[in-house]
């Protein structure tokens, strides 16, 4: 196993608590890499002229905060299962008058009256909801007739997949159950099956596939979350371009950032093969990354793939059992 695989495995282990909740302190440092999706969802909400918006699984406050600021005349209510996430969101939203918060699971919206909202957003949330079918039924219930829900799901996440493979190599088998699985709805038919389980209350309007270069910042930024020594961190950062390297360094506490930067400044140019080999030899790690003669340094990442799914309330009067 390479050092990089081991690093990813440790990150994934620390990222997910034993009981399956995402650590709010860690997630707050990483969630803004999803900004392109927050913008997409806000655009969708604007396009349907929503006046009352419900954001489920808002985390530290997005896209609810962006929607509230973009539509100051709209009322936005944001929820998250974890009180710690909601508290962080409240701090981010100080002074925003048209946004309020509550602690709710996305599969239990019993506190909300039927037909209360014009739009519901779920940005990379549904994969983590225990009862996904019930969550969609509840969304259909709280939407007004003709209202819209915008739901994004991950289709491909190389960072996560590599972490699972690293775990399997260490443990000798894949984990039987992942406490946090962002690819739980990656299989093509699963979302359509869940929508069908609403028995006509929700109808599929549009599916918009997309991909993003989130790995370069998201995965590398996670380096700060594991107790690797600074030389090993610097060694990994050598695989990035200067702009990405500086973006990652902004995630580090100031003292550690300065220490890592000193190591980077002292390192030979990693873009020259001979210098790169010397740099990797200098920064000793449990298992050096192999570099063939004449090879250039490149981060071993693929693009993330996602899908933004738009559904609407059909106006059906069917009564659904919870």
Buried (B, 14 or more C-beta within 10 A) or exposed (E): EBBBBBBBBBBBBBBBEEEEBBBBEBBBBBBEBBBEBBBBBBEBBBEBEBBBBBBBBBBBBBBBBBBBBBBEEBBBBBBBBBEBBBBBBBEBBEEBEBBBBEBBBBBBBEEBEEBBBBBBBBBBBBBBBEBBBBBBBBBBBBBBEEBBBBBBBBBBBBBBBBBBBBBEBEEEEEEEEBBBBBBBBBEEEBBEEBBBBBEBBBBEEEEEEBEBBBBBBBBBBBBBBBEBEBBBBBBBBBBBEEEBBEBBBEBBEEEEBEBBBEBBEEBBEBEEBEBBBBBBEBBEBEEBBEBEEEEEBEBEBBEBBBBBBBBBBBBBEEEBEE
